[in-house]
């Protein structure tokens, strides 16, 4: 049984607390408030918005590298 089982019945999840699930490595969890903000924005986007955001960020990186 997950150590979060009792908390999850109350709607309190590891994600809500910004904690990794027991099976999740810390590399997959936001390490800073800024990363958590990016995750929130990402999760609010639909697929088309995500694709455009990725394309925009790649273009910005390519322009900086040139």
C-alpha positions as a printed NumPy array, in Angstrom:
array([[  0.   ,   0.   ,   0.   ],
       [  1.242,   3.463,  -0.874],
       [  2.335,   5.589,   2.081],
       [  0.109,   8.291,   0.593],
       [ -2.975,   6.042,   0.553],
       [ -4.717,   7.679,   3.512],
       [ -3.853,  11.191,   2.348],
       [ -5.051,  10.46 ,  -1.191],
       [ -8.5  ,   9.544,   0.128],
       [ -8.635,  13.128,   1.394],
       [ -7.549,  14.485,  -1.983],
       [ -3.999,  15.184,  -0.842],
       [ -1.606,  13.809,  -3.437],
       [  2.186,  13.888,  -3.695],
       [  1.774,  16.228,  -6.664],
       [ -0.266,  18.621,  -4.563],
       [  2.518,  18.641,  -1.993],
       [  5.166,  18.785,  -4.757],
       [  6.606,  15.502,  -3.517],
       [  7.677,  12.548,  -5.62 ],
       [  5.579,   9.429,  -5.58 ],
       [  7.414,   6.564,  -3.86 ],
       [  8.157,   4.997,  -7.267],
       [  9.198,   8.303,  -8.84 ],
       [ 12.774,   9.56 ,  -8.928],
       [ 13.423,  13.097,  -7.718],
       [ 14.717,  13.938, -11.205],
       [ 11.077,  13.843, -12.384],
       [  9.835,  16.323,  -9.777],
       [ 10.039,  20.109,  -9.858],
       [ 13.089,  21.155,  -7.875],
       [ 12.263,  24.867,  -7.598],
       [  9.225,  27.111,  -7.444],
       [ 10.018,  28.258, -10.989],
       [  9.958,  24.66 , -12.282],
       [  6.658,  24.078, -10.479],
       [  5.263,  27.189, -12.191],
       [  6.378,  25.863, -15.602],
       [  4.645,  22.555, -14.826],
       [  1.453,  24.389, -13.894],
       [  1.491,  26.361, -17.131],
       [  2.275,  23.19 , -19.135],
       [ -0.592,  21.284, -17.551],
       [ -3.008,  24.117, -18.32 ],
       [ -2.128,  23.959, -22.043],
       [ -3.802,  21.77 , -24.629],
       [ -1.743,  19.669, -27.07 ],
       [ -1.653,  22.302, -29.81 ],
       [ -0.484,  24.968, -27.355],
       [  2.235,  22.641, -26.057],
       [  3.522,  21.954, -29.574],
       [  3.63 ,  25.698, -30.335],
       [  5.413,  26.41 , -27.048],
       [  8.036,  23.752, -27.774],
       [  8.556,  25.117, -31.299],
       [  8.89 ,  28.668, -29.946],
       [ 11.413,  27.665, -27.281],
       [ 13.462,  25.673, -29.793],
       [ 13.467,  28.62 , -32.199],
       [ 14.597,  30.938, -29.402],
       [ 17.434,  28.562, -28.504],
       [ 18.455,  28.227, -32.139],
       [ 18.489,  32.017, -32.544],
       [ 20.634,  32.398, -29.414],
       [ 23.061,  29.749, -30.656],
       [ 23.491,  31.472, -34.046]])
